[in-house]
Amino acid sequence: MSDKASTWWAQSRSRSQATAAAFVVFALALGGISAFVWASPSNAPVRDAVAEAVTAVNPLANENAKLESKLASASSQLAKQKALVKQLQAKALASQSSNAKQLAQALQRANMAEASLASVKAAAAKAAGSKTGSFSGTKTGSTGGGSGAQPDPITAPSKAELLQPAGRYFGMYTEQAPFNWATFDATSAKIGVQPNIVGYFSGWDETFRANAVTRAWEQGRMPMMTWESRPIDAGNDTNVAPDYSLPKIIGGSFDTYLHQYAKDIVSTGLPLAIRLDHEMNGIWYPWSETDGQGNSINGNSAGDYVKMWRHVHDIFQQEGANDLVMWVWSPNIVNNLPATHKVDGYLDGLYPGDDYVDWVGLSGYFRPPYKADNDFSFDYTFKASLDRLRALTDKPIMLSEVGASETEGHKAQWITSFFDALGKPENDDIIGFSWFNLAVTSYVEGTRATNDWRIDSRADSLSAFIAGITKPEDHFTLTPAK
């Protein structure tokens, strides 16, 4: 380092010390002046502005502090609530488990009680009988298998009670009943009373339909099956069905079928009426014997109908089915038959005998064409045929298929006559009727016609029917419609 430099440095140090001392003196002087100025009254606005600024800032700080305090408190409360919820959840789970166990135990006790009650009911029904619908009886039907509590058994009166009812029967045929009750119940509601017979048809290409019987008795109605020895879908426009001729039935071609059919009836334990091969004295079905001109129908011969009936009846007897079946022998009214089929003795040759028949019946319709002497009365339609039946047997009479056409407007008059006649003492042996409650197109004496047989076809026809069915002197067993 040169001398010049050393001298400069020495000078600078002394100057620095002087400068520092001067600065201290200046700062002290400035502080004093500031203090004097701040305290001076003339500077009050300045002081106030500063104070206001401080005051404006402090509340925000205070509020922030308060909010922080509240947040801390809320966080603490939330933590406590979470802990409480966890405790409650634990208690609820424990309680739920306990309740579920109690519920299961209660259900188990209820099931045991229900099973016990069903057992008691079954025993009571077996011992003392039960009552179903408008009938009372003791026969208990099968309800099928299954596990757990069983439904109440389907019950029905005994065959003996059904054969000699306390009041008259009122039955109906409708679309699909007893497999569907829609039309049946709708018509019943219009009449105001429930029929206690339901009629239906079945063919020999069908096995026994147990559900028809069980569904009928569930409603308290006796099933009456019209059992036709031909396929169920066969039309009424032909009387030819060679596979189902009377000689084939008599010869045993259907024995296996008939034995099984009878067994299936027995398995239900429930009674039914069977109208086997009805209107046999006519000429329009394959089980008719002759056509009125001496010609065979469907390969049948005179006497074959009785042989067929007894053959079927005997097979049912072997299987025990006749304890449940009421056999209904039901010819057609004689009015419009060929002359050869009206003569004395013709109907007698078709009757199987009192040992093979429970009820005798009639199919009879008030229908066109109307002859000049037709007075639109019960007697005109039925009396000649009833006289033949009463000369043949004293079995109860069931008007098993009846109806009246609206054609020409005499239906209400005929219905009134129908019920008036049933109130007469000479007709006390008529135990009931079953109305064909459908509209059907068919051929009558070569003429195609549609006849509306329905009870409610017109308002006046319905009114006449209601007035008649509720007449006390006619002695119908009536139950109000649902």
FENCOR-V405360 format. One record per run of one state. SS is the DSSP state (a for helix, b for strand, c for the rest). FROM is the first residue (numbers start at 1). TO is the last residue. If there is no record, write none. Layout:
SS;FROM;TO / SS;FROM;TO
This chain:
c;1;2 / a;3;39 / c;40;40 / a;41;128 / c;129;129 / b;130;132 / c;133;134 / b;135;137 / c;138;138 / b;139;140 / c;141;154 / b;155;156 / c;157;158 / a;159;163 / c;164;167 / b;168;173 / c;174;181 / a;182;191 / c;192;192 / b;193;194 / c;195;196 / b;197;203 / c;204;209 / a;210;218 / c;219;221 / b;222;228 / c;229;241 / a;242;244 / c;245;245 / a;246;250 / c;251;254 / a;255;268 / c;269;271 / b;272;276 / c;277;289 / b;290;290 / c;291;295 / b;296;296 / c;297;303 / a;304;319 / c;320;320 / a;321;323 / c;324;324 / b;325;332 / c;333;338 / a;339;342 / c;343;347 / a;348;350 / c;351;353 / a;354;356 / c;357;358 / b;359;366 / c;367;377 / a;378;392 / c;393;396 / b;397;404 / c;405;406 / a;407;409 / c;410;410 / a;411;422 / c;423;424 / a;425;427 / c;428;429 / b;430;436 / c;437;438 / b;439;444 / c;445;446 / b;447;452 / c;453;458 / a;459;469 / c;470;471 / a;472;474 / c;475;475 / b;476;476 / c;477;478 / b;479;480 / c;481;482
